[in-house]
Amino acid sequence: MKVSDLLVKALENEGVEYIYGIPGEENLDFLDSLQGSSIKLILTRHEQAAGFMAATYGRLTGKPGVCLSTLGPGATNFVTAAAYAQLGAMPMIMLGGQKPIRKSKQGRFQIVDVVSLMKPITKYSQQIVDGNNVTSMVREAFRLTMEERPGAAYLELPEDIAEEESQASLFDVVGHRRPSADHKSISAAVEMIQQAKLPLLLIGAGANRKRAGNMLRKFIDETGIYFFNTQLGKGVVDERHPKYLGTAALSSNDFLHCAIERADLIINVGHDVIEKPPFFMEKGGKKVLHINFFPAQIDDVYFPQLNVVGDISSSMWEISEQIKIAEDRDFSYFQRVKDEVSSHITKYFKDERFPMLPQRLVSLLRESLDADDIVTLDNGVYKIWFARNYDCYEPNTLLLDNALATMGAGLPSAMAAKQLHPNRKVVSINGDGGFMMNSQEIETAVRMGLDLVVIILNDSAYGMIKWKQEGVGFDNFGLDFKNPDFVMYAKSFGAHGYRIESDEHFQSVLDTALNSEGVHIIDLPIDYSLNHSILNVLLKESACII
């Protein structure tokens, strides 16, 4: 069998449904082999977008998403998406092409050592130099990308190897049960929690990946312990729960941090230092119990006193079964913090000024969407307001990036989410700067026949950097730009375009877009003028005198 045929068979054997990307002349054998496959090729307009789509597929399914590029510039366009998947723990496999390796047809034209380039930002990066190894290398790439912590892999197939014959056979796809934590560490964790007077539960991204929500809910209900989450841990436990305090969208100085400061133990489930810190540890301060699939990575702000390493769901079940509830615990302070957080978060929900405040947008979207509908975010200052103010009722219903925090991922992420969940409403929130970085994928979304709502928050600037610039006292410089006519731009791709003129107009357009077929691009003027005043209030009022 031809090696390119065998590679396709190996991908089918792993259950691959889609390959996102842009082939080149070095992939032509693979492309020809793919033609008769059950795998569907999703042709994108940029390799970076293909990588973001594949990573989101991995994030939502737990199975590696697959993307394809040619050699040289096509493969280097994968770099940001590779880092996005690797830091965000999203299983993804990149397939790249290469010139012949047994002889040179064109000297060094377009040849970059992509395998070496990818090694620091993947779990596995290899060139296929012998067609007889292709099936074992595919199996190994899939195994590694799914193994904790998940991440990215790169496989490069030179065109002369692709056309060779191979006698290799497929490998069985063999999984494994994740190991459970040992009894001594479970017992130590139980004792640590029972000795604490004011323990607080933190839920991070690791708990989101493995759907540990049921066991965490059991633990919360049985112990009465309050909880908060990181940005990537949103929705693991329904945020309407009476013990939910909020999301740590900032590292310090939010009302939520009053509870963190008062707690004497943080039970930290599923978090690692790749994600922006939800709080800072200090020597001699509160204790931290680390519960995850892997031990804590130590740095200046995170050095827990105990590691419970193993399957998170199993660990939380064991702890819940063994723990004895302390009758004399007084969590009334945490309840006061919860009330204060809720009051502050909802303060601007009914503010109908125009241009619109991001808090108002959060409120209107939450009212318009069902529990399992999905919102995806690009990267910008609005991410803080969505992380703090948008309550998630189910896991992976607010897709944001708090690891690499790249711009340009919001639209491709929404496209992959909608493809996987065609019966759910999907809304993509993008700053005007981030939207333009991969806006060409509107054509891809239209061609795919997706029903998608894309909201562009228009302030004609790189708003987050401008906000930071102002915050440190620098002059406004170098961050303003002009935008195209987004309505005409949308229509040029065959999408629907809307320019919002008032709060009431936005509500009408949003209702129409959410309940209509096709791709809907909404140009929404946004008002970030209160960012500093609101955060200054946090700094002044969150002095923990609640």
C-alpha positions, 0 to 999 in steps of 0.5 A: 500500500502506498504510504500516503494511503496508509497514513489516511488509513491510520488516521481513520483508525484513530477515528479522525472525522475532519482535517482542517487546512491548506494542502500544497504540492508536497501534500498531493499524494496525501490529498489524492489518498484522502479523496476516497476517505471517510475523513472530510477535508475542511479547506480554510483560508489560512493555516493558523485558522486551521490550527485553531479549529483543530485545537478547538475540536480537541478541546471539545471532544478530548480527541486530537483535532487534525490540521494540514499544511504544506512545507515552509511558510504553510508549516510556520503558519501553524506555530501560533496554533501549536502554542495555543494548543500546547499551553491550553492543553488541547489535543491536536495533531499537525500534518506537514509536507516536505520536499523529497529527502532522498534527493534534492529537486530544488536545492534548499528552496522553501526548506525550513527545519520545521520538526526542530521548530516545533519541538519546544511547543509540542509533545511530539515532533517527528519526520516520517523517514520510513513508510514502514513506521507511519502507523506506529508514529501516528499511534504514538502521536495520538497517544501523547497528545491525549495523555495528561497533560494534553497538547500538540504533535507535528508529523512531517511527510516528505513527498518521496516517502508519501509515494513509496510502498509500505507493508506496515499494518495498523495498530489497535487503538488501546486506551488505559485507565487513568491511575488513581491517587494513592491512599496515603495522599487521599488520607492526608488531603482529608485530614488537611481539609478537616483541620482547616477552619475556612477552606475554599475550593478552586476549580481549574482547567484540568477539571474541565477537560475530564468532566469532573463536575459531578464529583466536584458537585458531590463534594461541594454539596456534602461539605458546604464548602464554597468554590470559585474557578479560574477562567478555564474552569468556568462551567465545570460546576453550574455557576448558579450553585448557591456556593459559587463565589465567582471567577478569578478574572484578575490575579488580585484586588477583586472582591472575590480575593477577600474570600481568598485572603480570609481562607486558610486552605485553598483546595486547588483542583485541576489548575496549573501554572500555565493559566494566569494565576487566580491568586498569589501564594506567599510564604507563611500564608495560607496552605494550598492542596493541589489535586490534579493529574500531575504534581504542581509545577513550582514557581514564586507564586505557587508552591502547594503543601500537598500533591494528590496526583491521579484521576481528578474524579476518582480523587474527589470521590475518595475524599468525599467518601472519607471526609467528615463534615465539621458542624461548627464551620462558619462560612457566613463571611464567604456568603457576604463576599458572594453577595458583594460580588453579585451586587458589583457584577450586575451593577451595569447589566441594565445600563442602556447607554450607547455605545454599549458597555461590555457588562451590558452585552454580557447580560443580554447574551446570557438572557438570550442563550440556553444553558448549552449554547456556546460563546467563544472569545477572542482576546481583549479587555472584554475577556475580563468582563465575560470571565467575571460576569457571564455565568456558565451553566455547563462545561465548555460553554464559554471558550476563552484562552487564558494560557497563550491568550492569543488574538485571532482565535475567536472566529475559528474556534466558533466555527469548530464549535458550531460544526461539532454542535450544529443544534446549539447556538454559537456566538463569537465575540471579537475585538475589531483588532482580533477579528481582522487577524482571521476575518478571511475565514468568514468565507470558510464559514459561509462555505461550510453552511454554518449558522453563526453569530459574530459580534465585533466590538468596535472601538477602532483600537487595540483596546486592551493595550490602550487600557494598559498604556493609560493605566501606567500613565503613558501617553496614548500612542500607536494603538488606534486604527481605522476599520473597514465597513464591516457590513459591506465586508460581511456581505462581500463574503455572502454573510449578513452584516449589521451596524448597530445604532442603539441598545434596542437595535442591538437586541432586535438584531441579536434576536434575528441573528440567533434565530436565522440561518447563515453567518451574521456579522454584527458591528457593535460600537463598544464603550470601554471608558469605565474600565479604569474607574470600575477597576479603581473601585475594586482596588479601593472597595475590595479592602476586605472590610465586608 
